[in-house]
Amino acid sequence: MLKGARTPAALLGCALVLACIAYLCTAPRLLVRDAIDFRSFYCATQAVLARHSPYTAEPLRTCENATARSVGAATMAPGLALPAPLPGYAFIFFLPLAMLPYAGANVVYDLVLIGASVLTVFLVARLTGVPVLVVAAALALGLGFQSLRLGQIVPLVLLLLVLGARLLERGRYWACAAVLGAAMIEPHVAAPALASAFLIVPRMRVPLVTVALCLASLAVVALGAGQNIFYLHDVLPAHAAAEISMNTYQFSLTNLLHQLGVADKAALLLGECSYIVMCVVGVALGGALATRASRPAFLVLCPCAIALLGGPFVHLVQIVCALPLALFLLASPQRIPGITTATLLLASPWLELLRNSEITGVILFVALVSLPIAWYASGGRRVNALGLTLAMILIGASLCVLAPRIHHRNFNSRTVPMQARAGNLMAEVSWSAYTRRMLDVPDPLLIAEKLPTWAGLVILLTVATAQASAARKVAA
């Protein structure tokens, strides 16, 4: 529990849970009615079952519109197919759900995500030593505000990464490799962890190679060799290119460069190079931190967190994967100044709050998330905790003032109908046209909304580097 604050912490925790439930129950797309991203995963898996390509516009587009109508949700823009850019082996997970009616599958999937989120909170608390309520406050909005509302797979990926870190610490190398392999349903998030374990832990190499071969075999069984080559050679590059102009939930370096006027090809190349650099940096920092603290969990959690800074493709929903590292460093006896700020900045999905709440809602959510973290970080000192919380509230209020709803109306008013697109083309063709027509709104305020999250990632990288440098001095 929080030092000297058991009752306030419990009350805050209950209030946070109730607030998240209240939000989810009143969201524009109700949790049990329609989760738009799960809809695309479900329909792509339906295509796999019917021996069609899950990556082309048809039958994806027809299925997405039919399932939306079946639950009374809004259909897609005419001609639009929402892509499901998952690797072939990932569809194995969705096969049981695709055999159910869409509404029932949606509910089952939501329950799986909720269960994964709860388990993640307890695993992170056990792994880091941070109180459960503080961990819940740090992760709740990142997992609930977008992942649960839209049916994203990030709660599953985060659970698997944290579980993999736990298994690595216990020396269960084969189980760790299997769990990290399962986390590859989100490859660009999990791949840095696998690379780190492979390079730094010799006893992980054979298990990881075995798991990689199993994943490749499952992908071939699910889709066949041709579709897997199509995915790697065509779909992945096309999806990254389609997201360049998505000036809403993209936090990649590529999207930032696009907003600043850099040519798309150069922006993509620089984003890809930055991802490689950040992976290398994350692996190096994870190794140093693991050595210093004798905690192998850093080998998994650090590379995944650092790789979120930059890259060609980073969604807001994936930022929550940086928080286990932040909480680990927050609990360190040799706490480096700045880690509290990084944790607070990353715990609130600022952009999502601004898009879906008025100023009073933003202040409420930020306060509920920030106060338990600030209380823990300040050792129960009320003045410090309240000061940190007030600072976060001021950031949220300032963003509400600086980013008026005018530019949000720009998105909603651009309802130019999509032209019908050939069904044998990649779904990314229609998605790229949609993002460029509907979401590519040049507005400096769109960058301002993302600054707190970017600042949190930069500070986290700085703190991790400082901790790693201290580790090298101790070793010397």
C-alpha positions in Angstrom: 0.0 0.0 0.0 1.0 3.6 -0.2 2.9 4.8 2.8 0.6 6.5 5.2 -2.2 6.7 2.7 -4.0 3.4 2.7 -7.5 4.8 2.9 -6.9 7.6 0.4 -5.3 5.2 -2.0 -8.1 2.7 -1.8 -10.7 5.5 -2.4 -8.7 6.8 -5.3 -8.4 3.3 -6.8 -12.1 2.7 -6.5 -12.9 6.1 -8.0 -10.5 5.4 -10.9 -12.1 2.0 -11.6 -15.6 3.5 -11.4 -14.6 6.4 -13.7 -13.2 4.1 -16.3 -16.3 1.9 -16.2 -18.5 4.9 -16.5 -16.5 6.1 -19.5 -16.5 2.8 -21.3 -20.3 2.4 -20.7 -21.0 5.8 -22.2 -18.4 5.8 -25.1 -19.7 6.5 -28.6 -19.0 2.9 -29.5 -20.2 0.8 -26.6 -17.8 -1.9 -25.5 -20.2 -4.7 -26.0 -21.7 -3.4 -29.3 -18.8 -2.7 -31.7 -15.1 -2.5 -31.4 -14.0 -1.3 -34.8 -10.4 -2.7 -34.7 -11.6 -6.1 -33.5 -14.1 -6.0 -36.4 -11.3 -5.9 -38.9 -9.4 -8.7 -37.1 -12.7 -10.8 -37.0 -13.4 -10.3 -40.7 -9.9 -11.0 -41.8 -10.0 -14.3 -39.9 -13.3 -15.0 -41.5 -11.5 -14.6 -44.8 -8.8 -17.0 -43.7 -11.4 -19.6 -42.8 -12.9 -19.2 -46.3 -9.5 -19.6 -47.8 -9.5 -16.0 -49.1 -6.8 -13.4 -48.5 -7.1 -11.4 -45.3 -5.2 -8.5 -46.8 -7.3 -7.6 -49.8 -10.3 -5.2 -49.8 -12.7 -8.0 -50.5 -14.1 -9.9 -48.7 -12.9 -7.7 -45.8 -15.0 -4.7 -46.8 -18.3 -6.6 -47.2 -17.8 -8.4 -43.9 -16.9 -5.2 -42.0 -20.1 -3.5 -43.2 -22.3 -6.6 -42.6 -21.0 -7.1 -39.0 -21.4 -3.4 -38.2 -25.0 -3.4 -39.4 -25.6 -6.6 -37.3 -24.9 -4.7 -34.1 -26.4 -1.4 -35.1 -23.1 0.4 -35.5 -22.1 2.8 -38.2 -20.8 1.2 -41.4 -17.5 2.3 -43.0 -17.2 5.1 -45.5 -18.2 3.9 -49.0 -15.4 1.9 -50.6 -13.3 1.7 -47.4 -11.9 -1.5 -46.1 -10.2 -1.2 -42.7 -7.0 -3.3 -42.9 -5.9 -6.0 -40.5 -2.1 -6.0 -41.0 -1.5 -9.0 -38.7 1.2 -11.6 -39.5 -0.2 -15.0 -40.7 0.3 -16.8 -37.3 -1.7 -14.1 -35.5 -4.9 -15.2 -37.1 -4.6 -18.5 -35.3 -5.5 -16.7 -32.1 -8.7 -15.2 -33.6 -9.9 -18.5 -35.2 -12.1 -19.6 -32.3 -13.7 -16.1 -32.1 -14.3 -16.1 -35.9 -16.4 -19.2 -35.5 -18.9 -17.2 -33.3 -21.5 -14.7 -34.3 -19.9 -11.2 -34.4 -21.7 -9.8 -31.4 -20.9 -12.8 -29.2 -17.3 -12.8 -30.4 -17.0 -9.1 -29.6 -18.1 -9.7 -26.0 -15.8 -12.7 -25.5 -12.9 -10.7 -26.9 -13.7 -7.8 -24.6 -13.7 -10.1 -21.6 -10.3 -11.5 -22.7 -8.9 -7.9 -23.0 -10.3 -7.0 -19.6 -8.9 -10.1 -18.0 -5.5 -9.5 -19.7 -5.5 -5.9 -18.3 -6.2 -7.0 -14.8 -3.6 -9.7 -14.9 -1.0 -7.2 -16.3 -1.6 -4.9 -13.4 -0.9 -7.6 -10.8 2.1 -9.0 -12.7 3.6 -5.5 -13.0 3.0 -4.9 -9.3 4.7 -8.2 -8.4 7.6 -7.6 -10.8 8.4 -4.0 -9.8 7.3 -3.9 -6.2 5.0 -0.9 -6.9 1.7 -1.0 -5.1 -1.2 -2.5 -7.2 -3.3 0.7 -7.0 -0.4 2.8 -8.4 0.2 0.3 -11.2 -3.6 0.3 -11.9 -3.6 4.1 -12.0 -0.6 4.1 -14.4 -2.0 1.5 -16.8 -5.8 2.0 -16.6 -6.3 4.8 -19.1 -3.7 3.6 -21.5 -5.4 0.2 -21.7 -9.0 1.2 -21.2 -9.4 4.4 -23.1 -8.5 3.1 -26.5 -7.5 -0.6 -26.4 -10.8 -1.8 -24.8 -12.9 0.8 -26.5 -11.7 -0.1 -30.0 -10.8 -3.7 -29.5 -7.0 -3.4 -29.9 -4.7 -6.3 -29.1 -2.2 -4.2 -27.0 -3.5 -5.6 -23.6 -2.7 -9.1 -24.7 0.7 -8.0 -26.0 1.6 -6.1 -22.8 0.5 -9.1 -20.6 2.7 -11.4 -22.6 5.7 -9.1 -22.5 5.4 -8.7 -18.7 4.8 -12.4 -18.2 7.9 -13.0 -20.4 10.0 -10.7 -18.2 8.7 -12.6 -15.1 9.6 -16.0 -16.6 13.0 -14.8 -17.7 13.8 -13.7 -14.1 12.8 -17.2 -12.9 15.1 -18.9 -15.4 12.2 -20.6 -17.3 13.7 -20.0 -20.7 11.5 -22.2 -22.9 8.3 -20.8 -21.3 9.7 -17.3 -21.7 10.5 -17.9 -25.4 7.0 -19.2 -26.0 5.4 -16.3 -24.3 7.5 -13.7 -26.1 6.8 -15.5 -29.4 3.1 -15.2 -28.7 3.6 -11.4 -28.1 4.8 -11.2 -31.8 1.1 -10.8 -32.8 2.3 -7.1 -32.5 5.7 -7.6 -34.2 7.2 -4.1 -34.0 6.4 -3.9 -30.3 7.6 -7.3 -29.2 10.5 -7.9 -31.6 13.0 -5.7 -29.6 12.4 -7.9 -26.6 13.2 -11.1 -28.5 16.3 -9.6 -30.1 17.5 -8.5 -26.6 16.9 -11.9 -25.1 18.6 -13.7 -28.0 21.7 -11.5 -28.0 22.3 -11.2 -24.2 21.0 -14.5 -22.8 22.8 -17.5 -24.5 20.3 -20.0 -23.0 17.5 -18.2 -24.7 18.9 -18.7 -28.3 17.8 -22.3 -29.0 14.3 -21.7 -27.5 13.8 -18.5 -29.5 14.9 -20.0 -32.7 12.6 -22.9 -32.1 9.7 -20.5 -31.4 10.5 -18.5 -34.6 10.4 -21.7 -36.7 7.0 -22.6 -35.0 5.6 -19.2 -35.8 6.7 -19.4 -39.4 5.1 -22.9 -39.7 1.9 -21.6 -38.2 1.9 -18.7 -40.6 2.3 -21.0 -43.6 -0.4 -23.4 -42.3 -2.8 -20.5 -41.8 -2.2 -18.6 -45.1 0.1 -20.5 -47.3 3.5 -19.4 -48.5 2.2 -17.0 -51.1 0.2 -14.9 -48.8 3.0 -14.7 -46.2 5.4 -13.4 -48.9 2.6 -11.0 -50.0 2.3 -9.8 -46.4 6.1 -9.2 -45.9 6.8 -7.8 -49.3 3.7 -5.7 -50.0 1.3 -5.4 -47.1 3.7 -4.2 -44.4 5.3 -1.4 -46.5 1.9 -0.4 -47.9 0.4 -0.1 -44.4 3.3 2.0 -43.1 2.9 4.3 -46.1 -0.9 4.5 -45.6 -0.4 5.7 -42.0 2.0 8.5 -42.9 -0.8 11.0 -43.2 -2.9 9.7 -40.3 -2.4 12.9 -38.2 -4.5 11.6 -35.3 -3.2 8.7 -33.3 0.2 8.2 -35.0 3.2 9.0 -32.8 5.9 7.8 -35.2 8.8 9.9 -36.4 7.6 9.3 -39.9 4.3 11.0 -39.2 5.9 13.9 -37.4 8.2 14.5 -40.4 5.2 14.3 -42.7 3.5 17.0 -40.7 6.7 19.1 -40.9 6.6 18.9 -44.7 9.3 16.2 -45.3 8.7 14.0 -48.4 7.0 10.7 -47.7 9.8 8.4 -48.9 12.4 10.3 -46.8 10.0 10.3 -43.8 9.5 6.5 -44.1 13.3 5.9 -44.5 14.2 8.1 -41.5 11.4 6.4 -39.4 12.7 3.0 -40.2 16.3 4.0 -39.5 15.2 5.5 -36.2 13.5 2.3 -35.2 16.6 0.3 -35.8 18.7 2.8 -33.8 16.2 2.8 -30.9 16.1 -1.0 -30.8 19.9 -1.1 -30.6 19.9 1.6 -27.8 17.1 -0.2 -26.0 19.0 -3.5 -26.1 22.2 -1.9 -24.8 20.4 0.0 -22.0 18.4 -3.1 -21.0 21.6 -5.1 -20.7 23.3 -2.5 -18.6 20.3 -2.1 -16.3 19.8 -5.8 -16.0 23.5 -6.2 -14.9 23.4 -3.3 -12.4 20.1 -4.4 -10.7 20.5 -8.2 -11.3 17.0 -8.0 -12.8 16.8 -9.8 -16.2 13.3 -8.3 -16.7 15.0 -5.2 -18.0 16.1 -7.2 -21.0 12.5 -7.5 -22.1 10.9 -4.3 -20.8 13.6 -1.8 -21.8 13.9 -2.5 -25.5 10.2 -2.5 -26.0 9.8 0.9 -24.3 12.7 2.6 -26.0 11.7 1.4 -29.5 8.4 3.4 -29.1 10.4 6.6 -29.6 10.6 7.3 -33.3 9.9 4.6 -35.8 7.7 4.5 -38.9 4.6 3.2 -37.1 3.7 3.9 -33.5 0.1 4.3 -32.3 -1.0 6.0 -29.2 -2.5 2.8 -27.9 1.0 1.2 -27.9 2.6 3.9 -25.7 1.3 2.0 -22.6 4.0 -0.6 -23.3 6.6 1.9 -22.0 5.0 2.1 -18.6 6.4 -1.1 -17.0 9.9 0.2 -17.6 8.9 3.6 -16.1 7.4 1.9 -13.0 10.5 -0.3 -12.6 12.7 2.7 -12.6 10.3 4.6 -10.3 10.6 1.8 -7.7 14.4 1.8 -7.9 16.2 2.7 -4.6 18.6 4.9 -6.7 15.8 6.8 -8.3 17.0 9.3 -11.0 15.2 12.7 -11.0 12.7 12.9 -13.9 11.3 9.4 -13.7 8.3 10.6 -11.8 7.6 13.1 -14.5 8.0 10.6 -17.2 5.6 8.1 -15.5 3.0 10.8 -15.0 3.3 12.0 -18.6 3.0 8.5 -20.1 0.1 7.4 -17.8 -2.4 9.8 -19.4 -3.3 9.3 -23.1 -3.5 13.1 -23.6 -4.6 13.1 -27.2 -7.3 10.5 -26.5 -8.6 12.5 -23.5 -8.8 15.7 -25.5 -10.6 14.0 -28.4 -13.3 12.4 -26.2 -13.7 14.7 -23.1 -14.4 18.3 -22.3 -12.1 20.2 -20.0 -13.8 18.9 -16.8 -13.5 15.3 -18.0 -9.8 15.8 -18.9 -9.1 17.3 -15.4 -10.9 14.5 -13.7 -9.2 11.7 -15.5 -5.7 13.2 -15.2 -6.2 13.8 -11.5 -7.4 10.3 -10.8 -4.4 8.9 -12.7 -1.8 11.3 -11.4 -2.5 11.5 -7.7 -1.7 7.9 -6.8 1.5 7.9 -8.8 2.6 11.2 -7.4 1.7 10.1 -3.8 3.8 7.0 -4.2 6.7 8.8 -5.8 6.8 11.5 -3.2 6.7 9.0 -0.3 3.3 10.2 0.9 4.3 13.8 1.2 1.0 15.6 0.5 2.4 18.9 -0.7 4.7 17.2 -3.3 2.0 14.8 -4.4 -0.6 17.6 -4.9 2.0 19.8 -6.6 2.8 17.1 -9.2 -0.9 16.3 -9.7 -1.7 20.0 -10.2 1.1 20.3 -12.8 -0.4 17.4 -14.8 -3.9 19.0 -14.5 -2.4 22.3 -15.8 -0.9 20.5 -18.8 -4.3 19.0 -19.6 -6.2 22.2 -19.1 -3.6 24.1 -21.2 -4.0 21.6 -24.0 -7.8 22.0 -23.9 -7.4 25.8 -24.3 -4.7 25.6 -26.9 -6.4 22.9 -29.0 -10.0 24.1 -29.4 -12.5 21.9 -31.0 -12.3 23.8 -34.2 -9.6 21.6 -35.7 -11.4 18.5 -34.4 -14.4 19.7 -36.4 -12.1 19.8 -39.4 -11.9 16.0 -39.2 -15.6 15.5 -38.8 -16.6 17.8 -41.6 -14.4 16.2 -44.2 -17.0 13.6 -45.3 -16.0 13.3 -48.9 -17.3 9.8 -50.0 -14.7 7.2 -50.9 -14.7 6.0 -54.4 -15.4 2.2 -54.8 -12.1 0.4 -55.0 -11.4 -2.9 -56.7 -11.8 -5.8 -54.2 -8.6 -7.5 -55.3 -6.4 -4.6 -54.2 -4.9 -4.4 -50.8 -7.1 -3.0 -48.1 -4.3 -0.4 -47.6 -5.2 1.2 -50.9 -8.6 2.4 -49.7 -7.2 3.1 -46.2 -4.4 5.3 -47.6 -7.0 7.2 -49.7 -9.1 7.6 -46.6 -6.3 8.9 -44.3 -5.1 11.4 -46.9 -8.6 12.7 -47.6 -10.1 12.6 -44.1 -7.3 12.7 -41.6 -4.4 14.6 -43.2 -5.3 17.9 -41.7 -2.3 20.3 -41.5 -2.5 21.9 -38.1 0.3 22.7 -35.6 -2.0 22.0 -32.7 -2.0 18.4 -33.8 1.7 18.3 -32.9 1.1 20.2 -29.6 -1.4 17.5 -28.4 1.3 14.9 -28.7 4.1 16.8 -27.0 3.4 15.5 -23.4 3.6 11.9 -24.6 6.7 12.5 -26.6 8.2 14.3 -23.7 7.5 11.3 -21.4 9.3 9.0 -23.8 12.3 11.3 -24.1 12.6 11.7 -20.4 12.3 7.9 -19.9 15.1 7.4 -22.4 17.2 10.0 -20.5 16.6 8.4 -17.2 17.3 4.9 -18.4 20.6 6.2 -20.0 21.5 7.8 -16.7 20.8 4.6 -14.8 22.8 2.6 -17.3 25.7 5.0 -17.1 25.7 4.7 -13.3 25.8 0.9 -13.8 28.9 1.1 -15.9 30.7 3.3 -13.3 29.8 0.8 -10.5 31.2 -2.0 -12.7 34.4 -0.1 -13.4 
